[in-house]
């Protein structure tokens, strides 16, 4: 009786704190069109891109990523500074409730530094997304060879 009463009190006290009884963030986020860029031999770094959709009724934060394919995996973005495009690490990527966020070349992406294996087109690698609540979303990400070509004044990626 006492144990049941304590459990009921705990549950009723948690109801006043939204999010404490909700599903893990990783269960609320889906990843679509994920891929990692194949790189030439000797190139120590690569990047992964995808579209992340937050299906929850609250904002979610992507805090990091992990992969055995690289020594270091970081969240990055590109910014324009002094007329040059520069890449920089970001602490998190915000995933607003009910919206999709694109991780794409020239913008937000998952940077893989110090590759520890060849990235062979057609193969897949393990990538884990880590959210603000500590939950993780495990992905199998295909390696894709991208061919760059100049078009007009800009660059276009061709898969």
C-alpha positions in Angstrom: 0.0 0.0 0.0 2.7 2.4 1.0 4.8 1.6 -2.1 1.7 2.2 -4.4 1.0 5.5 -2.7 4.6 6.6 -3.1 4.5 5.6 -6.8 1.3 7.5 -7.3 2.7 10.6 -5.6 5.8 10.4 -7.8 3.8 10.2 -11.0 1.4 12.9 -10.0 4.3 15.2 -9.1 6.0 14.5 -12.4 2.8 15.5 -14.4 3.5 19.1 -13.4 6.9 19.0 -15.3 6.3 18.6 -19.0 8.9 16.4 -20.7 9.7 14.2 -17.7 7.2 11.6 -18.8 7.7 12.0 -22.5 9.5 9.7 -24.9 13.2 10.1 -25.3 14.3 12.7 -27.9 15.8 10.1 -30.1 12.4 8.4 -30.4 10.9 11.7 -31.7 13.5 12.5 -34.4 13.7 10.8 -37.8 16.7 11.1 -40.2 16.0 11.1 -44.0 18.4 11.1 -47.0 21.4 10.6 -44.8 24.8 10.1 -46.5 28.5 10.6 -45.8 30.7 12.0 -48.5 33.4 9.7 -49.9 36.8 11.4 -50.0 40.0 10.8 -52.0 42.7 8.6 -50.5 44.8 10.5 -47.9 42.0 13.0 -47.2 41.6 12.8 -43.4 38.2 14.4 -43.0 34.6 14.0 -44.4 31.1 15.1 -43.5 27.7 13.6 -43.2 24.4 15.3 -44.3 20.7 14.5 -43.8 17.3 16.0 -43.0 16.3 15.7 -39.3 12.6 15.9 -38.5 11.3 16.6 -35.0 7.9 14.9 -34.6 7.5 15.9 -31.0 5.4 18.6 -29.4 8.5 20.3 -28.0 11.9 21.6 -29.2 14.8 19.1 -29.3 18.5 19.7 -29.3 21.1 17.7 -31.2 24.2 17.9 -29.0 26.7 15.7 -30.8 27.5 12.6 -32.9 29.7 9.6 -32.7 31.2 7.2 -35.2 33.9 4.5 -35.1 34.9 5.7 -38.6 36.5 8.9 -37.2 38.7 10.0 -34.2 36.5 13.0 -33.7 32.9 13.8 -34.7 31.6 17.3 -34.3 28.6 19.4 -35.3 29.6 22.2 -37.7 28.3 25.0 -39.8 29.6 27.3 -42.5 29.6 31.1 -42.1 30.7 33.9 -44.4 33.5 35.9 -42.8 35.6 38.6 -44.5 34.4 37.4 -47.9 35.4 33.8 -47.2 33.3 30.8 -46.4 34.6 29.4 -43.1 33.6 26.2 -41.2 33.2 26.3 -37.5 32.1 23.9 -34.7 28.7 24.6 -33.1 27.6 23.4 -29.6 24.2 22.2 -30.8 21.7 22.1 -33.6 18.2 23.2 -32.6 15.4 21.0 -33.9 12.2 23.1 -33.5 9.0 21.2 -32.7 7.2 19.8 -35.7 9.9 21.0 -38.2 12.7 19.6 -40.4 16.2 20.9 -40.4 18.5 20.2 -43.3 22.2 19.3 -42.7 23.7 20.1 -46.1 26.9 21.1 -47.9 27.5 24.8 -47.2 25.5 24.7 -44.0 25.0 22.6 -40.9 26.6 19.2 -41.0 28.3 16.4 -39.0 32.0 16.7 -39.4 34.1 13.6 -39.2 37.8 14.4 -38.4 40.6 11.9 -38.5 39.1 9.2 -40.5 40.0 5.7 -39.3 38.7 3.8 -42.3 38.3 4.2 -46.0 35.0 5.6 -47.0 34.1 3.4 -49.9 31.1 4.4 -52.1 28.3 1.9 -51.7 29.3 0.9 -48.2 27.7 2.1 -45.0 29.1 3.3 -41.8 27.7 3.6 -38.3 26.7 7.1 -37.1 25.1 7.9 -33.7 23.3 11.2 -33.1 23.3 12.3 -29.4 20.5 14.5 -28.2 20.2 16.9 -25.3 18.5 14.4 -23.0 21.4 11.9 -23.6 19.3 9.6 -25.8 20.9 8.3 -29.0 19.7 7.6 -32.6 21.8 4.9 -34.3 22.0 5.2 -38.1 23.6 3.2 -40.9 24.7 5.9 -43.4 25.6 5.2 -47.0 28.9 6.5 -48.4 28.3 8.5 -51.5 30.8 9.8 -54.1 30.0 13.4 -55.0 31.2 14.9 -58.2 31.7 18.6 -58.2 31.3 20.7 -61.3 31.4 24.4 -61.9 28.1 25.9 -63.1 27.8 29.5 -63.9 29.3 31.5 -60.9 28.4 28.9 -58.3 29.2 25.3 -57.5 26.8 22.5 -57.7 27.0 19.1 -56.1 26.1 16.1 -58.3 25.4 12.7 -56.8 
